Amino acid sequence: MELYLDSVNFQEIEEAFNLGFLKGLTTTPTFMHRDGITDIDGAIVKLSKMVPELQVEALGNTHDEIIGEAHRLLDLPLAKEPVFKVPISEEGVRACNTLTKEGHRVNVHLIYTLNQAYMAMAAGAAFVCPLAGRLQDQGHDASALFEQCVNVVKKYDYQAKIMFSSVRHPEHVRQALIAGVHVCTMPWGVMKKLCLNALTTVGTDQFVQHTQLMTVTVREALREQNPICKPADSVKAAIIKMTESRLGAVTLIDDNGAVVGVFTDGDLRRKIQEIGSEVIEMTLDKVGFSKNPISISADALLYDAVAKFEESKVDTIIALDGDKPIGILDVQDVV
């Protein structure tokens, strides 16, 4: 099933055709009006240079008016000849037949019945285009009509391609595929949803996470902040360091830069319960801190860090470069 975009929005047209495999673009006067386009001919010329195939409206109330409009469009400085879109009617199928005999391609659209589709096929239409959304709005079985059209093309060997249009949501695309239509044209908003699925997102996130665990080192995962205090510093100083770094701990070092302990937000809560609010003005060595902190080499993999988190049941691990602390790894950084 060939994929077409249904739009005149230049930005989304560029985005959509960056996919690299769209076959063409369909337009309507309604889209032109909605997007505020006043220079229709200028827009058509620009679009013809942007896409592999452009389908544009050749409007008219009579056979001669439709043919005249098609010929007028052909006189524009187009990059390539467009497919002419013509609404189904007696005058429309006459014009389709004439344009086809002249060597042009026509999309007969606004089709709602198999009889209308048959007349378009018999007139030589290159595309026959029922409107799924509008049919369903009226309570009709759009999928059945598309299946019937496809069967008629096969049974009588018509050259027309059945185009599924008036696409409102991804379910319409699924219906188009099941019906076996040759072409489906849709808005960019719908097209962007076709690759989405919540289970795919979950699975992809898991693959990315597991890959990181096996390839990313602790050093690479560390935050820029490295909150450090000395035992003689106040609890208030430690709180400020934790707040600034948005980490729940500070590493305590001696005068030689070696790790002597860690003070965590959990330690702070427990000391406030034991001593009271005055603990904030006390020094860390007076209040007390954990003297055997869990640490890990900065060159270890995150996989090893996760194992340490699970084994020790702590929320923070000190990352060491040799015996010097270079950061704190938070459990939230690896889960």
C-alpha positions as CSV (number, residue, x, y, z in Angstrom):
1,M,0.0,0.0,0.0
2,E,1.5,3.3,-1.1
3,L,1.7,6.1,1.5
4,Y,0.6,9.7,0.7
5,L,0.5,12.7,2.9
6,D,-2.7,14.8,2.9
7,S,-1.7,18.4,3.6
8,V,-0.7,21.8,2.4
9,N,1.3,22.8,5.5
10,F,4.8,23.3,4.2
11,Q,6.6,22.6,7.5
12,E,4.9,19.3,8.1
13,I,5.3,18.4,4.4
14,E,9.1,18.8,4.9
15,E,9.0,16.7,8.1
16,A,6.9,13.9,6.5
17,F,8.9,13.6,3.3
18,N,12.1,13.4,5.4
19,L,10.9,9.8,6.0
20,G,12.1,9.1,2.5
21,F,9.4,6.7,1.3
22,L,6.2,8.7,0.9
23,K,5.0,8.4,-2.7
24,G,3.1,11.7,-3.0
25,L,1.0,14.5,-1.6
26,T,-2.8,15.1,-1.9
27,T,-4.2,18.6,-1.4
28,T,-7.7,20.1,-1.2
29,P,-9.1,23.7,-1.4
30,T,-10.3,23.2,2.1
31,F,-6.7,22.7,3.3
32,M,-5.6,25.8,1.3
33,H,-8.3,27.9,3.0
34,R,-7.6,26.5,6.5
35,D,-3.9,27.2,6.2
36,G,-4.5,30.8,5.0
37,I,-3.0,30.3,1.5
38,T,-4.2,33.1,-0.8
39,D,-1.8,32.5,-3.7
40,I,-3.0,29.0,-4.7
41,D,-1.1,28.8,-7.9
42,G,2.1,29.9,-6.1
43,A,1.5,27.2,-3.5
44,I,0.9,24.5,-6.2
45,V,4.2,25.5,-7.9
46,K,6.1,25.3,-4.6
47,L,4.6,22.0,-3.7
48,S,5.4,20.5,-7.1
49,K,9.1,21.1,-6.3
50,M,8.9,19.5,-2.8
51,V,7.3,16.1,-3.4
52,P,7.6,13.1,-5.8
53,E,3.9,13.4,-6.9
54,L,1.4,16.1,-6.4
55,Q,-2.4,15.7,-6.6
56,V,-4.3,19.0,-7.1
57,E,-7.9,20.0,-7.7
58,A,-9.1,20.8,-11.2
59,L,-12.5,22.3,-10.4
60,G,-15.3,23.1,-12.8
61,N,-19.0,22.7,-13.2
62,T,-18.8,21.4,-16.7
63,H,-16.5,19.1,-18.8
64,D,-15.0,22.1,-20.6
65,E,-14.4,24.1,-17.4
66,I,-12.6,21.1,-15.8
67,I,-10.5,20.6,-18.9
68,G,-9.7,24.3,-19.1
69,E,-8.6,24.4,-15.4
70,A,-6.4,21.3,-15.9
71,H,-4.8,22.9,-19.0
72,R,-4.3,26.2,-17.1
73,L,-2.5,24.4,-14.3
74,L,-0.3,22.7,-16.8
75,D,0.8,26.1,-18.0
76,L,2.2,26.9,-14.5
77,P,6.0,26.5,-14.0
78,L,5.6,23.1,-12.3
79,A,8.5,20.8,-11.5
80,K,6.4,17.9,-12.7
81,E,2.9,17.2,-14.1
82,P,0.4,16.8,-11.3
83,V,-2.4,14.3,-10.9
84,F,-5.7,16.1,-11.4
85,K,-8.4,15.6,-8.7
86,V,-11.9,15.7,-10.0
87,P,-15.1,15.2,-8.0
88,I,-17.4,12.4,-9.2
89,S,-20.2,13.5,-11.5
90,E,-21.3,13.0,-15.1
91,E,-19.2,16.0,-16.1
92,G,-16.4,14.8,-13.9
93,V,-16.1,11.4,-15.5
94,R,-16.4,12.9,-19.0
95,A,-13.5,15.2,-18.1
96,C,-11.6,12.3,-16.5
97,N,-12.0,10.3,-19.8
98,T,-10.8,13.3,-21.9
99,L,-7.8,14.0,-19.7
100,T,-6.8,10.3,-19.6
101,K,-6.9,10.1,-23.4
102,E,-4.7,13.2,-23.5
103,G,-2.1,11.2,-21.4
104,H,-2.8,12.8,-18.0
105,R,-3.7,11.1,-14.8
106,V,-6.9,11.8,-12.8
107,N,-8.0,11.1,-9.3
108,V,-11.8,10.9,-9.2
109,H,-12.7,11.5,-5.5
110,L,-15.7,12.4,-3.2
111,I,-16.9,8.9,-3.9
112,Y,-19.4,7.3,-1.6
113,T,-20.9,4.3,-3.5
114,L,-19.6,1.4,-5.6
115,N,-21.6,2.7,-8.6
116,Q,-19.7,6.0,-8.4
117,A,-16.4,4.1,-8.1
118,Y,-17.3,2.0,-11.1
119,M,-18.0,5.1,-13.3
120,A,-14.6,6.5,-12.3
121,M,-12.9,3.2,-13.2
122,A,-14.7,3.0,-16.5
123,A,-13.7,6.5,-17.3
124,G,-10.0,5.6,-16.9
125,A,-9.3,7.2,-13.6
126,A,-5.8,6.5,-12.3
127,F,-7.1,6.8,-8.7
128,V,-10.5,6.2,-7.3
129,C,-10.9,7.8,-3.9
130,P,-13.8,7.1,-1.5
131,L,-13.8,9.0,1.8
132,A,-13.7,6.7,4.8
133,G,-14.2,9.2,7.6
134,R,-17.1,11.0,5.9
135,L,-18.8,7.7,5.1
136,Q,-18.5,6.5,8.7
137,D,-19.8,9.8,9.9
138,Q,-23.0,8.9,8.1
139,G,-23.2,5.5,9.6
140,H,-21.9,3.6,6.5
141,D,-19.5,0.6,6.5
142,A,-16.6,2.3,4.8
143,S,-14.4,-0.8,4.9
144,A,-16.9,-2.8,2.9
145,L,-16.9,-0.2,0.1
146,F,-13.1,-0.2,-0.1
147,E,-13.1,-4.0,-0.2
148,Q,-15.7,-4.0,-3.0
149,C,-13.7,-1.4,-5.0
150,V,-10.5,-3.5,-4.7
151,N,-12.4,-6.6,-5.8
152,V,-13.9,-4.8,-8.8
153,V,-10.4,-3.6,-9.9
154,K,-9.1,-7.2,-9.7
155,K,-12.1,-8.8,-11.3
156,Y,-12.3,-6.5,-14.3
157,D,-8.7,-5.6,-14.6
158,Y,-9.1,-1.9,-14.2
159,Q,-6.0,0.2,-14.0
160,A,-7.3,2.4,-11.2
161,K,-5.7,2.4,-7.8
162,I,-8.1,2.6,-4.9
163,M,-7.2,5.4,-2.5
164,F,-8.2,5.3,1.1
165,S,-8.8,9.0,2.2
166,S,-10.5,11.0,4.9
167,V,-8.3,9.3,7.5
168,R,-9.1,10.4,11.0
169,H,-7.1,8.0,13.2
170,P,-4.6,5.1,13.0
171,E,-7.5,2.6,13.1
172,H,-8.4,3.8,9.6
173,V,-5.0,2.9,8.4
174,R,-5.4,-0.6,9.7
175,Q,-8.7,-0.9,8.0
176,A,-7.1,0.3,4.7
177,L,-4.5,-2.4,4.9
178,I,-7.0,-5.1,5.6
179,A,-9.2,-3.9,2.8
180,G,-6.2,-4.3,0.4
181,V,-6.4,-0.7,-1.0
182,H,-3.5,0.4,-3.2
183,V,-3.0,3.9,-1.7
184,C,-3.7,5.5,1.7
185,T,-3.4,9.3,2.1
186,M,-3.5,10.8,5.6
187,P,-2.7,13.8,7.7
188,W,0.8,14.1,9.3
189,G,-0.8,14.0,12.8
190,V,-2.1,10.5,12.0
191,M,1.0,9.3,10.2
192,K,3.2,10.2,13.2
193,K,1.1,7.9,15.4
194,L,1.6,4.8,13.2
195,C,4.9,3.8,14.9
196,L,3.7,4.5,18.4
197,N,2.8,1.8,20.9
198,A,3.0,2.0,24.7
199,L,4.6,-1.5,24.9
200,T,7.2,-0.6,22.3
201,T,8.1,2.5,24.3
202,V,8.4,0.4,27.5
203,G,10.5,-2.2,25.8
204,T,12.8,0.4,24.1
205,D,13.3,2.2,27.4
206,Q,14.3,-1.1,29.0
207,F,16.7,-1.9,26.2
208,V,18.3,1.6,26.6
209,Q,18.6,1.3,30.3
210,H,20.1,-2.2,30.2
211,T,22.5,-1.2,27.5
212,Q,23.6,1.8,29.7
213,L,24.1,-0.5,32.7
214,M,26.5,-2.7,30.7
215,T,28.4,0.1,28.8
216,V,28.3,3.3,30.9
217,T,30.7,3.8,33.8
218,V,29.9,5.4,37.1
219,R,32.2,8.3,36.2
220,E,30.1,9.0,33.1
221,A,26.8,8.9,35.1
222,L,27.9,11.2,37.9
223,R,26.3,14.7,38.3
224,E,28.6,17.7,38.1
225,Q,28.1,18.5,41.8
226,N,30.3,16.8,44.3
227,P,29.2,17.9,47.8
228,I,32.0,17.6,50.3
229,C,32.4,18.6,53.9
230,K,34.8,18.1,56.7
231,P,33.8,16.7,60.2
232,A,34.4,20.1,61.7
233,D,31.9,21.7,59.4
234,S,28.4,22.5,60.7
235,V,25.3,20.5,60.0
236,K,23.9,23.7,58.4
237,A,26.8,23.7,55.9
238,A,26.1,20.1,55.0
239,I,22.4,20.9,54.5
240,I,23.3,23.8,52.1
241,K,25.7,21.5,50.1
242,M,22.9,18.9,49.8
243,T,20.4,21.5,48.8
244,E,22.7,23.0,46.1
245,S,23.6,19.6,44.7
246,R,20.1,18.1,45.0
247,L,21.7,15.1,46.4
248,G,20.7,13.5,49.7
249,A,24.2,13.2,51.1
250,V,27.6,14.9,51.5
251,T,30.9,13.1,51.6
252,L,33.1,13.8,54.6
253,I,36.9,13.9,54.1
254,D,39.9,14.5,56.3
255,D,42.7,17.1,55.7
256,N,44.4,14.7,53.2
257,G,41.2,14.4,51.1
258,A,40.6,10.8,52.1
259,V,37.0,9.7,52.8
260,V,36.1,9.4,56.5
261,G,32.4,9.1,56.3
262,V,29.1,10.3,54.8
263,F,26.2,12.4,56.2
264,T,22.8,11.9,54.7
265,D,19.4,13.5,54.8
266,G,18.3,10.4,56.7
267,D,21.0,11.0,59.3
268,L,19.7,14.6,59.6
269,R,16.1,13.5,60.3
270,R,17.2,11.0,62.8
271,K,19.4,13.5,64.7
272,I,16.7,16.1,64.8
273,Q,14.4,13.5,66.4
274,E,17.1,12.6,68.9
275,I,18.5,16.1,69.7
276,G,16.1,18.7,68.4
277,S,16.4,21.5,66.0
278,E,19.5,22.9,67.6
279,V,21.4,20.1,65.8
280,I,21.6,22.3,62.8
281,E,24.1,24.6,64.5
282,M,26.3,21.7,65.7
283,T,29.3,20.3,63.9
284,L,29.2,17.0,62.1
285,D,31.7,15.3,64.3
286,K,29.7,16.3,67.4
287,V,26.4,15.1,65.9
288,G,27.8,11.9,64.4
289,F,27.9,10.5,60.9
290,S,28.2,7.1,59.1
291,K,31.9,6.2,59.2
292,N,31.8,3.3,56.7
293,P,30.1,4.7,53.6
294,I,29.5,2.5,50.6
295,S,31.8,3.4,47.8
296,I,32.6,2.3,44.3
297,S,35.4,2.9,41.7
298,A,34.5,5.6,39.2
299,D,35.6,3.3,36.4
300,A,33.1,0.5,37.4
301,L,30.1,-0.1,35.3
302,L,26.6,1.1,36.3
303,Y,25.7,-2.6,36.4
304,D,28.1,-3.0,39.4
305,A,26.7,0.1,41.0
306,V,23.1,-1.3,40.8
307,A,24.3,-4.5,42.4
308,K,25.8,-2.4,45.3
309,F,22.6,-0.5,45.7
310,E,20.6,-3.7,45.9
311,E,23.0,-5.4,48.3
312,S,23.6,-2.4,50.7
313,K,20.0,-1.0,50.6
314,V,21.4,2.6,50.5
315,D,20.3,5.5,48.3
316,T,23.8,7.0,47.7
317,I,27.2,5.6,46.9
318,I,30.5,7.5,46.9
319,A,32.4,7.4,43.6
320,L,36.2,7.1,44.1
321,D,39.0,7.9,41.7
322,G,41.7,6.0,43.5
323,D,41.0,7.0,47.1
324,K,39.7,10.5,46.3
325,P,35.9,11.1,46.2
326,I,34.8,12.6,42.9
327,G,31.1,12.5,43.2
328,I,28.0,10.8,44.7
329,L,25.9,8.4,42.7
330,D,22.2,8.5,43.6
331,V,20.0,5.5,43.2
332,Q,17.7,7.6,41.0
333,D,20.6,8.0,38.5
334,V,20.5,4.4,37.6
335,V,16.8,3.3,37.9
